[in-house]
Amino acid sequence: MLSDLGHNVAIIGTQWGDEGKGKLVDSVSGSFDIVCRFSGGANAGHTIVVDGKKFVFHLLPSGMLHEETVGVIGNGTVVDLPGMLEELKQLSDAGLGNVGERVKISFRAHILLDYHKKIDQELEKRKGDRKIGTTGRGIGPAYADKTARIGIRCEDLLDIELLEEKIKQNCAFHSKNYDLELQPAEELEKLLSVREQIKPLLCDTRKFLHDEMKKGKTILFEGAQAHQLDLDHGTYPFVTSSPVSIGGICTGLGVPPQKIDGVIGIAKAYCTRVGEGPFPTELEDENGEFLRKNGFEFGATTGRPRRCGWFDAVATKNSIETAGIDIINLTKLDVLSGMKELKVATKYILDGKEIFNVPTTKKNFKKLEIEYKTFPGWTEDLSNIRSFDELPENAKTYVLALEEMIECPIRAIGVGADRDALIFR
């Protein structure tokens, strides 16, 4: 699947996140020297199952389960430093050695502090019915500080006096604006407690990647969230706070676009969404409950039940076109086993005209008409199938129909939770 995509490959979610990007990253990252995270923070949750053991990644690249892989956390991320050290400990405790020796964090990555989490939760509370449905992990406020040019970056750890000054100023500023009691001394103490562990991991990741590319090293760019949650291209304002689609690689790592050789899109065989916001194919009936229960659709970061719906070919094709996706990895096909029939959204109609994006205003979303195509389901268990030809006829028909509707080849199909439960075409 990778041989014709080139040296440097991106993996991008095409829906609203939780498509199973982490599993593919883990499966293919053994073929790459370096795996990079370029945006987001600990609001991401990638779950990987290896030999029945579950690993949950929030900030570290999922490819770190491979003992030779170097993980890069780029300048476009916001880093919860104590949380990241906990992830490193989890991997070390699992017998993977000193994983920290294989991690590089950009000097320019912004630090997420506890006051960002408090602000996040306060903002959601104030919005009431207009809440976004964030994870409450402080991601939005951390990016807001970055945009306001008052953010604290990893490089500030090297100057304790400057770090203390910035924390005091920010706590005073935010305490006044949000009527919160913030504790600068506690914030500083928490950062100083991890400072010596973090300092060896810091580097100029842009220069590191540039030099490694010149040496012919192969790089995997691991997306977090998904295109429909992208700050610019997603269902705004119900989106994340950073560019999580293809453009985020260039801004979040300092990698020029011509160095991205190929793009793999990840799409579930149905759709899910966490939090608020428009979700055209949402099922609030027994079909939605079947998908939620059968697919274990609960957030890896929050534990919240995910909203479930039919596959949306319109939204997925929009993502494919914008991100320049070359091939698709279709995940969780096995979850659909046992459904009598399946539906796929094939067209959006608004005021009598076809549209190609999800309407983001409440008025237009209520008026949206959706055309569906119906397919017969299947009952067979797919979890042990490793060849496309061995799939039930109805499952093959469904996959081939999706491929035609999104106009992108489906080259890999997930049929179970384990890293090996993949069919490659």
Secondary structure, DSSP 8 states (H G I E B T S, - for coil): --TTT-SEEEEEE-SSS-SSHHHHHHHHGGG-SEEEE-SB-TT--EEEEETTEEEEESSS-GGGGSTT-EEEE-TTBEE-HHHHHHHHHHHIIIII--GGGGEEEETTSEE--HHHHHHHHHHHHHHGGG-----SSSHHHHHHHHHTT---BGGGGG-HHHHHHHHHHHHHHHHHHHT----HHHHHHHHHHHHHHHGGGEE-HHHHHHHHHHTT--EEEE--S-GGG-TTTSSTTSS-SS--STHHHHHHH---GGG--EEEEEEESSEEE-SSS--TTB--SHHHHHHHHHTT-B-TTT--B-EEE-EEHHHHHHHHHHHT--EEEEE-GGGGTT-SEEEEEEEEEETTEEESS---SHHHHHH-EEEEEEEE------TT--SGGGS-HHHHHHHHHHHHHHTS-EEEEE-SSBTT-EEE-
